[in-house]
Amino acid sequence: MKARKKTAKSRPLFTIGYEQAKPAAVLDELKRAKVELLIDTRAVAASRRPGFSKRQLAASLQDVGIAYLHLQKLGTPAEGRAAVRSGDTDSLWRIYEKHIKKAEPQEELGELVTLIKSGKRIALLCYCRDPKTCHRSRIVANVKKRTRVDVDDLIPPLF
């Protein structure tokens, strides 16, 4: 009888954007996916949208048993956010790729990978609804270079 070779198990990693969604819809998606820890990847964890600023969001998450962590250095720098507002996605990607290579973002990326390897069910949060046009996709690409993950992009219903 041949022994089967063990393969490293992929860990779940979720992403979610709150653009055009109500806080309750975001919380419902996170609960449905059994997320244990939400990691806020916004450089500025403030929002004009009620329920999505850091304190309000953390409190709502706590109420449903989900932990909150803000990894600010994984966020898009100011010039990248300006590029997004002007519709210049190419500049966003160029700016973000340069940013993510810096020491502080790399340190937080290492922290994220350690948390993923712990087996927790983690979701990365940012504003953008479409993960393909959000810096979350670049964070995920960097994570995949360091550990095996199965990524599921959660899309809350529109309000």
C-alpha positions in Angstrom: 0.0 0.0 0.0 1.4 3.4 -1.0 1.5 6.2 1.5 -0.3 9.3 0.3 1.7 12.5 0.3 0.3 15.1 2.6 -0.4 18.5 1.0 -0.6 21.8 2.9 -4.2 22.7 3.6 -5.4 26.0 2.1 -6.9 28.4 4.5 -10.0 30.5 3.9 -9.5 34.2 3.3 -12.5 36.5 2.5 -12.6 40.0 1.2 -15.5 42.4 1.3 -16.2 46.0 0.2 -19.0 48.1 1.7 -19.6 50.3 -1.3 -23.4 50.6 -2.0 -24.2 48.3 1.0 -25.9 48.9 4.3 -23.9 47.9 7.5 -26.4 45.1 8.3 -25.9 43.6 4.8 -22.1 43.6 5.4 -22.5 42.0 8.8 -24.9 39.4 7.4 -22.3 38.4 4.8 -19.5 38.2 7.4 -21.7 36.0 9.7 -22.8 33.8 6.8 -19.1 33.1 6.0 -18.4 32.5 9.7 -15.7 35.2 9.7 -14.0 35.5 13.1 -11.7 38.5 12.4 -12.3 41.5 10.1 -9.2 43.3 9.1 -9.7 46.8 7.9 -7.3 47.6 5.1 -8.2 51.2 4.7 -5.5 53.8 5.2 -8.1 56.1 6.7 -10.7 54.1 8.7 -13.2 56.9 8.5 -16.3 57.0 6.3 -19.0 59.4 5.5 -21.3 56.3 5.4 -22.9 55.7 8.7 -21.7 52.5 10.4 -18.4 52.2 8.6 -16.1 54.5 10.6 -13.6 52.6 12.7 -15.3 52.8 16.2 -18.9 52.2 14.8 -17.7 49.3 12.7 -15.7 47.7 15.5 -18.7 48.0 17.9 -21.1 46.5 15.4 -18.7 43.6 14.8 -18.2 43.0 18.5 -22.0 42.8 18.9 -22.0 39.8 16.5 -18.9 38.1 17.9 -16.4 39.2 15.2 -13.1 40.8 16.2 -11.7 43.9 14.5 -8.2 44.9 13.5 -7.0 47.9 11.6 -3.9 47.3 9.5 -3.5 50.9 8.3 -0.3 50.5 6.4 -1.9 48.0 4.0 -4.2 50.8 2.9 -3.8 52.9 -0.2 -1.6 56.0 0.2 -3.2 59.4 -0.4 -1.8 59.7 -4.0 -3.3 56.3 -4.8 -6.7 57.4 -3.4 -6.5 60.5 -5.6 -5.8 58.4 -8.6 -8.9 56.3 -7.9 -11.1 59.4 -7.6 -9.8 60.6 -11.0 -10.5 57.1 -12.5 -6.7 56.4 -13.1 -6.5 52.8 -12.1 -3.1 52.3 -13.8 -1.6 55.0 -11.5 -3.3 53.4 -8.5 -1.7 50.0 -9.2 1.7 51.6 -9.8 1.5 53.6 -6.6 0.2 50.7 -4.6 2.9 48.3 -5.8 5.6 50.8 -4.8 3.9 51.3 -1.4 3.4 47.6 -0.5 7.2 47.0 -0.8 8.0 49.5 2.0 9.0 48.3 5.4 5.8 49.1 7.4 3.3 47.6 4.9 5.6 44.5 4.7 5.5 44.2 8.5 1.7 44.4 8.5 1.6 41.9 5.6 3.7 39.5 7.7 1.2 40.0 10.6 -1.7 39.2 8.3 0.0 36.0 7.0 0.6 35.0 10.6 -3.0 35.5 11.5 -4.1 33.5 8.4 -1.8 30.7 9.3 -3.4 30.6 12.8 -6.5 29.2 11.2 -8.8 32.1 11.9 -11.5 32.9 9.4 -10.4 36.3 8.2 -12.0 38.9 6.0 -10.2 41.9 4.5 -12.4 45.0 4.3 -12.2 48.1 2.2 -14.7 50.4 0.5 -14.6 49.1 -3.1 -17.4 46.7 -4.1 -15.5 45.1 -6.9 -12.4 43.3 -5.5 -10.7 43.4 -9.0 -10.6 47.2 -8.9 -9.6 47.4 -5.2 -6.2 47.2 -3.5 -7.5 44.2 -1.6 -6.7 42.2 -4.7 -3.0 43.3 -4.4 -2.9 42.4 -0.7 -4.3 38.9 -1.6 -1.7 38.5 -4.4 1.0 39.3 -1.8 -0.5 36.9 0.7 -0.6 34.1 -1.9 3.2 34.5 -2.3 3.7 33.6 1.3 1.0 31.0 2.1 -1.8 28.9 0.6 -5.2 30.5 0.8 -8.6 30.0 -0.8 -10.0 33.4 -1.4 -13.7 34.1 -1.5 -14.9 37.6 -2.3 -18.0 38.4 -0.4 -20.4 40.8 -2.2 -23.1 42.2 0.1 -26.5 43.1 -1.6 -27.0 46.6 -2.8 -29.1 49.0 -0.7 
